[in-house]
Amino acid sequence: MGPNKTIRSREIKYLSFAITILGLIILIQATNTFTPDTILIKNIDETFQGDYISTCGTVIDIRTSTKNTFITLESEKASIDSIFFDTLRHITINSHVCITGKIEIYKGTVEIIGDRIIEQ
């Protein structure tokens, strides 16, 4: 660009759009590679409220409704409930799974609001 040329409005729009798309691609890639800390079920308590964690165990109970799946995981004689706002049909009792989600307290009980479940 020479000394007498200026950037036109249309060029600024295209440049802004390209930078925005690049930023979104980088953000999506970073999100997909993010791995939360894996915490043993027996160590999860109310101090983890709001934290995004991962934990693994054996499915000892499954309850489903039309839009939700409730799973109880057990490991080392400790258990935790989790809820998925989706119907999960591929998980069965005695499956060994890892759940990733956010720790919340519901009616005084610590639970995981799950967003990912992987059968091991």
Backbone as JSON, one array per atom type, in Angstrom:
{
  "sequence": "MGPNKTIRSREIKYLSFAITILGLIILIQATNTFTPDTILIKNIDETFQGDYISTCGTVIDIRTSTKNTFITLESEKASIDSIFFDTLRHITINSHVCITGKIEIYKGTVEIIGDRIIEQ",
  "N": [[0.85, -1.17, 0.0], [0.69, 2.11, -0.94], [1.87, 5.49, -0.05], [-0.26, 7.25, -0.52], [-2.58, 5.86, -0.45], [-5.51, 4.69, 1.16], [-7.16, 2.54, 3.52], [-10.11, 1.14, 2.49], [-13.58, 1.15, 3.49], [-14.91, -1.25, 2.83], [-12.76, -3.06, 2.63], [-11.89, -3.04, 5.27], [-14.08, -4.26, 6.51], [-13.97, -6.87, 5.38], [-11.47, -7.69, 6.32], [-11.9, -7.58, 9.1], [-13.91, -9.52, 9.33], [-12.49, -11.82, 8.49], [-10.55, -12.02, 10.54], [-12.23, -12.43, 12.74], [-13.38, -14.94, 12.1], [-11.06, -16.53, 12.09], [-10.34, -16.28, 14.8], [-12.55, -17.57, 16.03], [-12.19, -20.19, 15.07], [-9.76, -20.86, 16.31], [-10.59, -20.69, 18.99], [-12.54, -22.74, 19.12], [-10.94, -24.99, 18.57], [-9.21, -24.89, 20.78], [-11.03, -25.35, 22.84], [-11.85, -27.97, 22.28], [-9.55, -29.38, 22.86], [-9.15, -29.01, 25.52], [-8.74, -30.44, 28.65], [-10.23, -31.3, 31.58], [-9.34, -31.44, 35.11], [-8.97, -34.69, 36.49], [-10.79, -36.07, 39.01], [-10.99, -38.11, 41.88], [-13.96, -39.83, 42.83], [-14.45, -40.06, 45.59], [-13.18, -37.84, 46.56], [-14.57, -35.63, 45.74], [-16.34, -32.87, 46.74], [-18.36, -30.23, 48.26], [-16.6, -28.1, 48.0], [-15.75, -28.07, 45.42], [-17.71, -26.87, 43.97], [-19.02, -25.39, 41.09], [-16.75, -25.9, 39.62], [-15.24, -27.33, 36.69], [-14.9, -30.59, 36.0], [-13.56, -33.96, 35.67], [-14.47, -37.33, 36.17], [-14.24, -40.82, 36.97], [-15.86, -44.03, 36.98], [-17.98, -46.82, 37.96], [-21.13, -47.45, 36.58], [-23.89, -47.52, 38.59], [-26.55, -47.0, 38.77], [-29.21, -46.01, 36.67], [-31.47, -43.67, 35.5], [-34.04, -42.54, 33.43], [-35.76, -39.85, 31.84], [-38.07, -38.18, 29.65], [-36.4, -36.22, 28.61], [-34.04, -36.18, 30.07], [-31.19, -37.81, 31.6], [-30.29, -39.6, 34.42], [-27.54, -40.54, 36.23], [-25.84, -42.66, 38.44], [-22.66, -42.9, 39.69], [-20.07, -45.06, 40.85], [-17.11, -45.53, 42.74], [-14.42, -46.9, 44.45], [-15.98, -47.32, 46.8], [-17.37, -44.96, 47.05], [-19.87, -42.69, 45.88], [-21.49, -40.73, 43.29], [-23.98, -38.6, 41.98], [-25.13, -37.8, 38.7], [-26.37, -35.66, 36.14], [-27.63, -35.58, 32.89], [-28.71, -33.52, 30.35], [-30.15, -34.84, 28.3], [-31.17, -37.77, 26.53], [-29.59, -40.67, 27.19], [-28.83, -43.57, 25.67], [-26.94, -45.51, 25.27], [-25.5, -46.23, 27.49], [-25.09, -48.53, 30.14], [-26.01, -50.36, 33.14], [-23.32, -51.23, 35.26], [-21.42, -50.45, 33.42], [-18.21, -49.08, 32.79], [-17.37, -45.8, 33.04], [-16.32, -42.47, 32.14], [-17.07, -39.3, 33.26], [-17.54, -35.96, 32.33], [-18.01, -32.73, 33.48], [-19.77, -30.03, 35.18], [-19.54, -29.25, 38.6], [-22.18, -29.06, 40.83], [-24.41, -28.07, 43.49], [-27.3, -29.54, 44.5], [-30.25, -29.4, 46.17], [-28.81, -29.74, 48.55], [-27.06, -31.77, 47.92], [-24.1, -32.9, 46.36], [-23.54, -32.91, 42.9], [-22.94, -33.84, 39.47], [-23.26, -31.89, 36.65], [-23.48, -33.18, 33.78], [-21.72, -33.06, 30.68], [-20.37, -34.58, 28.95], [-19.81, -37.99, 28.32], [-17.91, -40.88, 28.45], [-17.56, -44.17, 27.52], [-15.56, -46.64, 28.94]],
  "CA": [[0.0, 0.0, 0.0], [1.51, 3.32, -1.08], [1.6, 6.54, 0.93], [-1.48, 7.99, -0.82], [-3.73, 4.96, -0.41], [-6.12, 4.43, 2.46], [-7.97, 1.32, 3.56], [-11.52, 1.43, 2.3], [-14.54, 0.56, 4.42], [-15.17, -2.63, 2.43], [-11.57, -3.84, 3.0], [-11.91, -3.19, 6.74], [-15.1, -5.26, 6.82], [-13.44, -8.19, 5.03], [-10.38, -8.0, 7.25], [-12.52, -7.86, 10.4], [-14.58, -10.81, 9.21], [-11.47, -12.88, 8.45], [-9.95, -12.13, 11.87], [-13.25, -13.04, 13.6], [-13.46, -16.38, 11.76], [-9.84, -17.15, 12.59], [-10.46, -16.33, 16.25], [-13.51, -18.62, 16.37], [-11.56, -21.48, 14.81], [-8.79, -21.08, 17.38], [-11.35, -20.93, 20.21], [-13.14, -24.08, 19.03], [-9.85, -25.96, 18.69], [-8.74, -24.86, 22.17], [-12.07, -25.97, 23.66], [-11.83, -29.41, 22.04], [-8.35, -29.99, 23.42], [-9.13, -28.76, 26.96], [-9.04, -31.6, 29.47], [-10.31, -30.89, 32.98], [-8.7, -32.31, 36.09], [-9.71, -35.9, 36.87], [-10.89, -36.12, 40.47], [-11.62, -39.32, 42.39], [-15.29, -39.56, 43.36], [-14.4, -39.9, 47.05], [-12.62, -36.53, 46.9], [-15.45, -34.56, 45.27], [-17.23, -32.32, 47.76], [-18.91, -28.9, 47.94], [-15.54, -27.13, 47.68], [-15.58, -28.1, 43.97], [-18.87, -26.26, 43.33], [-18.71, -24.49, 39.98], [-15.58, -26.36, 38.88], [-15.42, -28.25, 35.58], [-14.02, -31.71, 36.33], [-13.81, -35.27, 35.08], [-14.33, -38.42, 37.13], [-14.53, -42.13, 36.37], [-16.39, -45.03, 37.9], [-18.91, -47.82, 37.44], [-22.53, -47.04, 36.63], [-24.67, -48.4, 39.47], [-27.97, -46.7, 38.61], [-29.58, -45.14, 35.54], [-32.88, -43.32, 35.4], [-34.24, -41.63, 32.3], [-37.07, -39.24, 31.58], [-38.15, -37.89, 28.23], [-35.33, -35.33, 28.17], [-32.87, -36.22, 30.97], [-30.67, -39.09, 32.08], [-29.67, -39.5, 35.73], [-26.61, -41.65, 36.37], [-25.07, -42.72, 39.67], [-21.36, -43.54, 39.49], [-19.42, -45.51, 42.08], [-15.71, -45.9, 42.66], [-13.79, -46.98, 45.77], [-17.04, -47.24, 47.81], [-17.97, -43.63, 47.07], [-20.72, -42.52, 44.71], [-21.93, -39.38, 42.96], [-25.04, -38.53, 40.98], [-24.92, -36.87, 37.6], [-27.53, -35.47, 35.26], [-27.39, -35.17, 31.51], [-29.94, -32.97, 29.77], [-30.28, -35.58, 27.05], [-31.45, -39.18, 26.79], [-28.44, -41.51, 26.83], [-29.3, -44.95, 25.54], [-25.83, -46.44, 25.07], [-24.87, -46.52, 28.78], [-25.83, -49.55, 30.88], [-25.55, -50.68, 34.49], [-22.0, -51.88, 35.33], [-20.47, -49.87, 32.47], [-17.2, -48.21, 33.37], [-17.42, -44.58, 32.25], [-15.76, -41.22, 32.65], [-18.01, -38.2, 33.06], [-16.99, -34.62, 32.42], [-19.08, -31.76, 33.69], [-19.64, -29.0, 36.2], [-20.03, -29.64, 39.92], [-23.21, -28.19, 41.41], [-25.09, -28.6, 44.67], [-28.75, -29.54, 44.29], [-30.93, -29.85, 47.39], [-27.81, -30.13, 49.54], [-26.26, -32.91, 47.45], [-23.16, -32.61, 45.29], [-23.79, -33.68, 41.7], [-22.27, -33.38, 38.25], [-24.07, -31.56, 35.47], [-22.62, -33.78, 32.78], [-21.82, -32.67, 29.28], [-19.69, -35.6, 28.13], [-19.63, -39.29, 28.98], [-17.15, -41.78, 27.59], [-17.51, -45.52, 28.05], [-14.19, -47.14, 28.93]],
  "C": [[0.89, 1.23, 0.0], [1.1, 4.39, -0.08], [0.3, 7.28, 0.68], [-2.74, 7.12, -0.77], [-4.23, 4.81, 1.02], [-6.92, 3.14, 2.38], [-9.43, 1.72, 3.44], [-12.39, 0.67, 3.28], [-14.79, -0.92, 4.1], [-13.99, -3.53, 2.81], [-11.51, -4.05, 4.51], [-12.93, -4.24, 7.15], [-14.59, -6.67, 6.54], [-12.33, -8.62, 5.99], [-10.93, -8.34, 8.64], [-13.2, -9.22, 10.41], [-13.58, -11.96, 9.24], [-10.83, -13.08, 9.82], [-10.94, -12.78, 12.84], [-13.35, -14.53, 13.35], [-12.23, -17.11, 12.28], [-9.89, -17.29, 14.11], [-11.41, -17.41, 16.71], [-12.92, -20.01, 16.15], [-10.56, -21.82, 15.91], [-9.51, -21.4, 18.69], [-11.96, -22.32, 20.23], [-12.07, -25.15, 19.2], [-9.35, -26.03, 20.13], [-9.75, -25.55, 23.08], [-12.05, -27.49, 23.5], [-10.62, -30.1, 22.65], [-8.24, -29.78, 24.93], [-9.53, -30.03, 27.7], [-9.08, -31.17, 30.93], [-9.58, -31.86, 33.89], [-9.59, -33.52, 36.37], [-9.62, -36.04, 38.38], [-11.54, -37.45, 40.85], [-12.96, -38.96, 43.01], [-15.24, -39.3, 44.86], [-13.86, -38.54, 47.47], [-13.5, -35.36, 46.47], [-16.39, -34.14, 46.4], [-17.67, -30.92, 47.36], [-17.85, -27.85, 47.64], [-15.27, -27.07, 46.17], [-16.73, -27.41, 43.23], [-18.45, -25.24, 42.28], [-17.52, -24.92, 39.14], [-15.99, -27.35, 37.78], [-14.42, -29.37, 35.79], [-14.37, -32.94, 35.5], [-13.65, -36.3, 36.19], [-14.76, -39.72, 36.45], [-15.06, -43.08, 37.42], [-17.3, -46.0, 37.17], [-20.33, -47.32, 37.61], [-23.29, -48.03, 37.51], [-26.17, -48.12, 39.41], [-28.16, -45.77, 37.42], [-31.09, -44.93, 35.59], [-33.03, -42.35, 34.24], [-35.65, -41.06, 32.34], [-37.08, -38.91, 30.1], [-36.98, -37.05, 27.74], [-34.05, -35.42, 29.0], [-32.46, -37.65, 31.27], [-29.94, -38.83, 33.4], [-28.82, -40.75, 35.93], [-25.92, -41.54, 37.74], [-23.81, -43.53, 39.39], [-20.79, -43.95, 40.84], [-17.97, -45.87, 41.79], [-15.14, -45.86, 44.07], [-14.79, -46.71, 46.89], [-17.6, -45.84, 48.01], [-18.82, -43.5, 45.81], [-21.07, -41.06, 44.51], [-23.0, -39.49, 41.88], [-24.65, -37.53, 39.9], [-26.2, -36.79, 36.78], [-27.04, -35.0, 33.91], [-28.71, -34.69, 30.95], [-30.11, -33.51, 28.35], [-30.63, -37.01, 27.44], [-30.28, -40.0, 26.28], [-28.89, -42.96, 26.81], [-28.17, -45.97, 25.47], [-25.13, -46.83, 26.38], [-25.73, -47.53, 29.54], [-25.24, -49.71, 32.28], [-24.25, -51.49, 34.37], [-21.02, -51.42, 34.25], [-19.46, -49.05, 33.24], [-17.11, -46.99, 32.46], [-16.64, -43.46, 32.93], [-16.73, -40.11, 32.27], [-17.26, -36.89, 33.23], [-18.16, -33.66, 32.57], [-18.77, -30.8, 34.82], [-20.24, -29.49, 37.51], [-21.02, -28.6, 40.42], [-23.77, -28.86, 42.66], [-26.58, -28.43, 44.44], [-29.42, -30.17, 45.5], [-29.95, -30.43, 48.4], [-26.91, -31.28, 49.14], [-25.36, -32.48, 46.3], [-23.47, -33.5, 44.1], [-23.02, -33.07, 40.52], [-23.32, -33.09, 37.2], [-23.22, -31.99, 34.28], [-22.82, -33.2, 31.39], [-21.1, -33.64, 28.35], [-19.56, -36.87, 28.96], [-18.95, -40.22, 27.98], [-17.11, -43.15, 28.25], [-16.09, -46.05, 27.88], [-14.16, -48.62, 28.58]]
}
